[in-house]
C-alpha cells in the first residue's frame, strides 16, 4: 500500500540523517500545516537516527519579506508548535537573505 511504500522510501532517504530542515511559506497557511504534519511524522516515526540520537527538526518560515498584509502564518504560530514539539524555529527572507526571528 502507499503508506508502506512511503515509510520504506523515507527510511532509505533518511538513513544517516542528523536532522531535518522543513521550510514553509508564511503567506500560505496550508504550507505551514503540511510542514508541521511532516515534522511531527518524522519525530514520531524516527525517534532515533544516526548514533541513536533523536532527530533535530528545524521549522523555517520563509517569505517574511512579503509584508504583514499577505501573511497567513504568524510568528506566534511557529513559536507555539516549536515549543510544544521541541523543534527549532526561525523565520527568514530568502529574497533579502536575512534571518528575522530565532
trRosetta pair geometry for C-beta under 8 A, 3 or more apart (Angstrom, degrees):
i j d omega theta_ij theta_ji phi_ij phi_ji
1 4 5.2 94 57 11 74 103
1 5 7.1 -140 98 -4 38 93
2 5 5.7 -60 -149 40 32 113
2 6 6.2 35 155 -23 68 106
3 6 5.7 -54 -149 34 30 113
3 7 6.4 28 156 -17 65 105
4 7 5.9 -55 -148 36 31 109
4 8 6.4 29 155 -16 65 107
5 8 5.9 -56 -147 38 30 110
5 9 6.2 29 155 -17 65 109
6 9 5.8 -58 -147 39 29 110
6 10 6.2 29 155 -20 66 107
7 10 5.7 -53 -144 36 30 112
7 11 6.4 31 157 -20 64 105
7 45 7.0 -130 -126 -168 99 143
8 11 5.9 -54 -149 34 29 110
8 12 6.6 29 153 -18 62 106
9 12 5.8 -58 -154 35 32 112
9 13 6.3 22 154 -12 68 109
10 13 5.8 -61 -143 43 32 105
10 14 5.5 16 164 -9 71 119
10 45 7.4 37 110 113 149 141
10 46 7.8 -126 143 -50 118 126
11 14 6.0 -59 -126 48 24 102
11 15 6.4 51 161 -53 59 91
12 15 6.2 -33 -155 -7 25 115
13 17 7.9 26 129 -44 65 128
14 17 4.7 -66 -164 7 64 132
14 42 7.7 174 -111 -139 145 102
14 46 6.0 -87 150 -107 155 157
14 49 6.9 -102 159 -123 102 115
16 49 7.8 30 136 171 4 100
16 50 5.4 55 -149 -79 37 121
17 20 6.8 33 164 -62 138 80
17 49 5.5 -71 77 -166 77 144
17 50 6.5 -169 69 -16 32 112
17 55 6.8 16 111 -122 108 112
18 49 6.7 172 -113 105 25 135
18 50 5.6 -53 -83 47 64 131
18 53 7.8 17 -148 73 72 125
18 55 7.6 138 151 -136 29 68
18 56 6.6 3 140 25 76 109
19 49 7.9 -173 -62 49 41 158
19 55 5.5 139 -114 -175 52 76
19 56 3.3 -28 -110 65 127 92
19 57 6.6 -158 -164 -67 87 35
19 58 6.9 51 157 -7 123 95
20 39 7.2 -179 99 -116 129 75
20 42 5.8 -33 13 165 163 168
20 55 6.0 25 0 165 100 127
20 56 7.3 176 27 89 57 57
20 57 5.1 -4 63 -114 98 73
20 58 7.1 -170 96 29 53 69
21 58 4.7 -16 -112 68 72 108
21 60 5.9 24 -178 -15 94 126
22 35 4.7 145 145 -159 114 94
22 38 5.9 170 -133 89 143 118
22 39 5.2 -129 25 -68 158 100
22 57 6.8 0 2 -169 112 93
22 58 7.1 166 24 83 67 53
22 59 5.7 -28 72 -108 96 59
22 60 6.8 170 82 21 42 82
23 35 7.1 -121 89 -114 19 134
23 60 4.5 -31 -104 75 71 111
23 62 5.3 26 -171 -19 106 125
24 28 7.5 -132 175 73 88 90
24 31 4.3 145 -162 137 89 95
24 32 4.6 115 151 -86 155 51
24 34 7.3 155 -109 64 114 84
24 35 3.8 -95 -57 -21 120 150
24 59 7.1 -13 10 -168 110 92
24 60 7.2 154 21 80 63 57
24 61 6.1 -28 71 -109 87 56
24 62 6.9 172 81 22 33 86
24 73 7.0 25 118 24 124 170
25 28 4.4 37 86 28 115 104
25 31 4.3 41 38 76 86 172
25 32 7.8 -107 62 -43 52 74
25 62 5.9 -45 -100 72 51 91
25 63 5.2 21 -149 19 77 139
25 73 8.0 129 104 17 47 127
26 32 7.4 58 -110 -63 44 116
26 61 4.6 59 -66 -178 105 106
26 62 6.8 -166 -9 69 88 35
26 63 5.4 -159 35 74 88 89
26 64 5.7 48 25 -81 153 65
26 66 7.2 -178 76 36 100 122
26 71 5.3 -22 141 -136 104 88
26 72 7.0 165 158 48 52 64
26 73 4.7 -121 -144 60 63 100
26 91 6.9 38 -61 -139 140 112
27 63 5.5 -72 -4 116 106 137
27 66 5.2 -32 -61 85 131 165
27 70 4.7 -9 -126 140 116 101
27 71 6.0 -81 -93 -104 62 37
27 72 5.8 80 -170 7 30 95
27 73 7.8 -82 -34 18 15 88
28 31 4.0 74 91 -3 108 114
28 32 7.3 172 97 -9 62 80
28 72 6.0 55 -98 44 8 137
28 73 7.7 -12 69 -16 35 111
29 32 5.6 -55 -158 35 41 112
29 33 6.3 39 149 -20 71 106
29 72 4.2 -99 -45 141 85 126
29 73 5.8 152 -103 -61 59 88
30 33 5.6 -53 -146 37 35 113
30 34 6.3 33 157 -17 67 106
31 34 6.1 -57 -149 38 27 108
31 35 6.3 28 153 -20 62 109
31 73 7.7 -100 72 -23 93 141
32 35 5.6 -57 -147 37 30 112
32 36 6.2 27 157 -17 67 107
32 61 7.6 10 -99 -107 103 94
32 72 7.6 -153 1 101 127 97
32 73 4.3 141 -54 -97 151 146
32 77 6.6 21 180 128 152 137
32 78 7.7 -107 -140 -74 118 83
33 36 6.0 -55 -146 37 28 109
33 37 6.3 30 154 -19 63 108
34 37 5.6 -54 -146 37 31 114
34 38 6.3 29 156 -17 65 107
35 38 5.9 -58 -149 38 28 109
35 39 6.3 28 154 -20 64 108
35 59 6.2 106 144 -136 123 98
36 39 5.7 -54 -145 37 31 112
36 40 6.3 29 157 -17 65 107
36 59 7.3 17 -86 -110 68 138
36 81 5.4 -88 -121 -149 120 151
37 40 6.0 -58 -148 38 27 108
37 41 6.3 28 153 -20 63 108
38 41 5.6 -54 -146 36 31 113
38 42 6.4 33 155 -20 65 104
39 42 5.8 -53 -150 34 30 111
39 43 6.4 29 153 -17 64 107
39 57 5.1 118 -153 177 101 141
39 59 6.2 -35 -71 -74 159 99
39 81 8.0 88 76 156 143 122
39 85 6.9 88 125 134 116 156
39 87 5.9 11 174 -97 139 151
40 43 5.6 -55 -146 38 33 112
40 44 6.1 26 157 -15 67 110
40 85 6.4 -98 -92 -126 83 142
41 44 5.9 -60 -144 41 28 107
41 45 5.8 3 167 1 67 117
42 45 6.5 -69 -132 49 22 94
42 46 5.5 -33 -174 36 64 115
42 55 6.1 -77 148 75 108 156
42 57 6.3 142 88 -94 129 129
43 46 7.3 -63 -104 59 11 74
43 47 7.2 49 174 -96 51 60
43 54 7.6 30 -142 -175 78 110
43 55 6.8 -131 -98 58 58 109
43 57 6.2 -66 -65 -19 101 150
43 85 6.6 -163 -13 -177 171 109
43 87 7.8 -96 -63 -72 136 100
44 47 7.4 -14 -165 -61 19 87
46 49 5.9 36 163 -71 110 92
46 55 5.6 42 109 -24 110 132
47 54 5.9 -47 -180 -115 57 88
47 55 8.0 -132 -153 2 15 88
48 52 4.9 -18 -170 -156 131 44
48 53 6.4 131 -145 65 78 18
48 54 6.1 -61 -93 -83 54 47
48 55 7.9 168 -137 -31 15 71
49 52 8.0 -132 63 -52 34 5
49 53 6.5 -36 54 72 78 70
49 54 7.4 66 7 -172 88 18
49 55 4.9 75 -17 -76 131 85
50 53 7.0 -16 79 39 61 94
56 88 6.9 20 178 -7 93 120
57 85 7.7 -49 77 128 135 116
57 87 4.5 -57 95 -126 101 99
57 88 6.8 179 95 25 47 79
58 87 6.7 160 -101 174 22 90
58 88 4.0 -25 -108 74 78 114
58 89 7.2 -180 -160 -72 63 27
58 90 6.9 1 -177 12 108 99
59 78 5.8 -166 110 -149 130 100
59 81 6.7 42 -11 98 168 122
59 82 5.8 -130 32 -77 122 104
59 87 5.3 62 -12 132 100 135
59 88 7.0 -179 24 88 63 56
59 89 4.9 -6 63 -108 98 77
59 90 7.8 168 89 30 58 54
60 89 7.9 178 -79 -151 36 47
60 90 5.7 -7 -117 68 73 88
60 91 7.5 142 -167 -104 54 30
60 92 6.1 -14 -171 15 102 114
61 64 6.5 71 122 -58 101 103
61 73 6.4 -149 -130 103 122 125
61 75 7.4 -147 48 -106 164 59
61 78 5.3 -88 -38 -66 127 151
61 89 7.6 28 -9 -171 99 89
61 90 7.3 -149 31 105 77 44
61 91 4.1 -24 70 -110 109 83
61 92 7.2 151 81 22 57 62
61 101 7.7 4 53 53 121 117
62 91 7.7 -175 -71 -158 25 60
62 92 5.7 -20 -108 71 66 88
62 93 7.3 121 -161 -110 62 29
62 94 5.7 12 -157 -17 115 106
63 66 4.9 19 163 -20 94 119
63 93 6.9 74 -121 -122 15 66
63 94 7.3 -20 -65 22 57 94
63 95 7.5 63 -117 -8 57 111
64 71 7.6 29 -131 -98 60 120
64 91 5.0 76 -53 162 142 113
64 92 6.8 160 11 86 114 18
64 93 5.1 -96 56 -67 84 89
64 100 4.9 -60 80 -12 161 164
64 101 7.8 151 -92 2 165 104
65 93 3.9 83 -33 -136 107 132
65 95 4.9 -105 49 57 155 124
65 96 5.2 143 -87 -4 141 114
65 98 7.8 109 -67 43 109 111
66 70 4.6 -82 141 71 115 133
66 71 6.8 148 83 -65 107 73
67 70 5.5 76 71 15 87 99
67 71 7.2 -140 101 -27 45 92
68 71 5.3 -47 -148 12 40 125
71 74 6.8 89 142 -84 122 54
73 77 5.1 -105 -168 61 80 146
73 78 7.0 75 154 -41 112 94
74 77 5.0 114 60 -8 72 97
74 78 7.9 -143 100 5 49 82
75 78 6.0 -59 -162 39 41 108
75 79 6.2 43 145 -22 71 108
75 91 6.1 -69 -110 -33 93 148
75 101 5.5 179 -137 -98 125 177
76 79 5.2 -53 -143 37 37 117
76 80 6.2 40 158 -24 69 102
77 80 6.1 -53 -150 32 27 109
77 81 6.6 18 156 -10 62 108
78 81 6.0 -59 -146 41 31 106
78 82 5.9 24 161 -15 68 113
78 89 4.8 147 156 -162 104 132
78 91 6.9 155 45 -62 165 98
78 101 7.9 117 80 98 138 134
79 82 6.1 -63 -143 41 24 106
79 83 6.1 21 160 -17 63 113
79 89 6.3 -174 -90 96 43 160
80 83 6.0 -62 -148 39 24 109
80 84 6.1 19 159 -15 64 113
81 84 5.9 -59 -142 41 28 108
81 85 5.8 -6 170 10 66 118
81 87 6.8 -14 128 41 85 126
81 89 7.5 126 76 -86 87 135
82 85 6.5 -69 -131 54 22 90
82 86 7.6 15 174 -163 55 3
82 87 4.4 -100 -130 74 71 85
82 88 6.4 -30 -152 139 124 9
82 89 3.5 -92 -58 -34 161 125
83 86 7.7 19 -172 -71 22 41
89 101 7.8 -27 129 114 91 101
89 102 7.8 137 92 -163 64 39
90 99 6.2 -43 -176 -153 125 97
90 100 7.7 130 173 53 77 69
90 101 6.2 165 -157 86 52 64
90 102 5.3 -9 -107 -105 92 61
91 99 7.8 117 81 -169 51 54
91 100 4.3 -51 99 68 98 113
91 101 4.1 34 30 37 106 104
92 98 6.7 173 -155 90 67 47
92 99 5.5 -33 -104 -109 87 52
92 100 6.1 -175 -94 6 26 90
93 96 4.3 17 109 40 131 94
93 97 7.0 -47 93 4 81 17
93 98 5.0 15 45 50 105 87
93 100 6.4 82 -18 -41 91 115
94 97 7.0 23 -163 -79 32 51
99 102 6.8 23 161 -54 118 96
